[in-house]
Amino acid sequence: MEVGIKDNTNPDDGSEVKRTPAITSSWQTYSFPLSTFSRSDTKRVYVPIELVFNGSTARTVYLRDVRYVQ
Protein backbone atom coordinates (compact mmCIF):
# COMPACT_ATOMS: atom_id res chain seq x y z
CA MET A 1 0.00 0.00 0.00
CA GLU A 2 1.15 3.53 -0.76
CA VAL A 3 -0.04 6.88 0.57
CA GLY A 4 -0.15 9.98 -1.61
CA ILE A 5 -1.68 13.40 -2.14
CA LYS A 6 -2.45 15.21 -5.39
CA ASP A 7 -2.88 18.80 -6.42
CA ASN A 8 -4.92 20.00 -9.37
CA THR A 9 -1.87 20.01 -11.67
CA ASN A 10 -0.84 16.37 -11.09
CA PRO A 11 -1.85 14.21 -14.07
CA ASP A 12 -4.10 11.20 -13.42
CA ASP A 13 -1.41 8.73 -14.43
CA GLY A 14 -0.03 7.59 -11.05
CA SER A 15 3.11 9.73 -11.29
CA GLU A 16 2.39 11.67 -8.09
CA VAL A 17 4.80 11.10 -5.21
CA LYS A 18 3.67 8.35 -2.85
CA ARG A 19 5.10 6.99 0.42
CA THR A 20 5.05 3.35 1.54
CA PRO A 21 4.44 2.81 5.25
CA ALA A 22 5.33 -0.52 6.88
CA ILE A 23 1.88 -2.00 7.52
CA THR A 24 1.47 -4.14 10.64
CA SER A 25 -1.46 -5.86 12.34
CA SER A 26 -1.56 -3.30 15.18
CA TRP A 27 -2.42 0.41 15.19
CA GLN A 28 0.49 2.58 14.12
CA THR A 29 1.06 6.30 13.76
CA TYR A 30 2.75 7.39 10.55
CA SER A 31 4.07 10.85 9.81
CA PHE A 32 5.14 12.08 6.40
CA PRO A 33 6.49 15.61 5.99
CA LEU A 34 4.37 17.35 3.36
CA SER A 35 7.60 18.44 1.67
CA THR A 36 8.24 14.80 0.69
CA PHE A 37 5.26 14.99 -1.67
CA SER A 38 7.36 17.27 -3.83
CA ARG A 39 5.21 17.17 -6.97
CA SER A 40 2.12 18.42 -5.14
CA ASP A 41 1.54 22.03 -4.16
CA THR A 42 -0.07 21.90 -0.70
CA LYS A 43 -2.00 25.09 -1.50
CA ARG A 44 -3.69 23.39 -4.49
CA VAL A 45 -4.51 19.94 -3.06
CA TYR A 46 -7.65 18.32 -4.47
CA VAL A 47 -7.01 14.72 -3.35
CA PRO A 48 -6.08 15.16 0.32
CA ILE A 49 -5.16 11.51 0.80
CA GLU A 50 -5.05 8.50 -1.48
CA LEU A 51 -4.36 4.89 -0.61
CA VAL A 52 -2.94 2.95 -3.54
CA PHE A 53 -3.04 -0.84 -3.31
CA ASN A 54 -0.68 -2.71 -5.61
CA GLY A 55 -0.93 -6.39 -6.36
CA SER A 56 -3.80 -8.82 -6.13
CA THR A 57 -3.71 -9.61 -2.40
CA ALA A 58 -6.88 -8.52 -0.58
CA ARG A 59 -6.20 -6.25 2.39
CA THR A 60 -8.21 -4.42 5.00
CA VAL A 61 -6.76 -1.15 6.25
CA TYR A 62 -8.30 1.07 8.91
CA LEU A 63 -7.52 4.77 8.79
CA ARG A 64 -8.20 7.32 11.50
CA ASP A 65 -7.33 10.96 12.15
CA VAL A 66 -5.58 12.22 9.05
CA ARG A 67 -4.01 15.59 9.85
CA TYR A 68 -2.09 18.14 7.87
CA VAL A 69 0.42 20.09 9.94
CA GLN A 70 2.85 22.54 8.40
Order of alpha helices (4+ residues) and beta strands (2+ residues): beta-beta-beta
